[in-house]
């Protein structure tokens, strides 16, 4: 299938895929390969245009001609990003994050896939979540081909529900295996109808999600934001808690987690989920850059020290 061009103003593909929302897209040439639901896709970006390639096959009702709409919906290219960003609080911390994250959008993820992935994410770093996601896909998902490369769809709830505890543990899930399988059984049996939950209010949706094994307030808010498009949902993880404590309440030593959640739900407004994602990505990227500079500086000092050692040795002073 040939590349198709898709207009994508105010969008940064690489930043969006690296912002901790999804964990299965992989770098491939000038772009990325992954799946949108069960559909394999390659996407790259040139300026304000996405170039996308899908499959020539008709899979699960998908027709190749509908690829532009599929990609546009997935990356939420219809979100009025300028208006959303203009709704953020105008404080220095938020202003810096908004400027840094220009073009980052909230992806519309399949509900079961998003729920299962974030159950697997508990107490894990992003690199580890990516490893778990790939292991689950390879073991239980369906193999798809995009060009000359293989990708794997996320396994259906029915498949995960049938997996043995041993099989799931071999995917490096640890204690999360039990929760993932228990939730998969509720979803596959219809006891937890995640598709029908789209009609629920935010409060009721959060209640239903938190009733599932392995789901607490943070994971529930992630799923609400990334799968149900509840753009007010504001997940508070360790990164966001650090930002809130250090940048918004530096003098309040006894600020409880509950108080931080209450503050974030009101202060950041109707697009709090976008604000959270910008704060998260800005803080995480800033930390990585600081560590990288420190590491490079230490290497430089080591090289200089070795150079001095050679000079001293040359003068016979050792």
Number of C-alpha atoms within 10 A of each C-alpha: 12 10 13 15 16 19 15 21 14 17 23 19 20 15 15 21 20 15 21 17 22 20 22 22 20 14 13 13 9 10 18 19 24 24 18 19 18 21 23 22 23 24 23 21 20 13 12 12 15 24 19 22 23 29 20 13 12 11 12 9 7 15 13 17 12 10 19 19 11 17 20 17 15 17 21 19 20 12 13 11 20 11 10 15 19 11 15 19 15 12 9 10 15 20 15 14 19 22 12 16 20 17 18 24 26 24 20 19 23 18 19 22 19 23 27 25 24 23 23 25 20 18 12 13 10 16 10 16 23 21 16 23 25 21 19 23 20 17 16 19 19 14 15 18 14 19 14 5 10 12 24 24 23 30 22 19 20 15 15 25 20 12 14 12 15 9 15 23 14 14 18 18 26 12 13 19 23 17 18 25 24 16 25 26 19 18 20 19 13 11 10 18 14 19 13 8 17 16 10 11 11 17 8 12 20 21 14 17 22 17 13 20 17 24 23 16 17 18 26 25 26 23 31 26 27 22 21 23 18 21 20 22 29 30 25 22 16 11 13 21 16 15 18 20 18 13 13 13 14 11 10 10 9 9 13 11 12 9 11 17 17 12 12 22 18 12 11 20 18 18 21 25 26 25 25 22 25 26 23 25 22 21 16 15 14 13 11 12 11 11 12 12 11 12 12 12 12 12 12 12 12 12 12 12 12 12 12 12 13 13 12 12 11 10 8 8 8 8
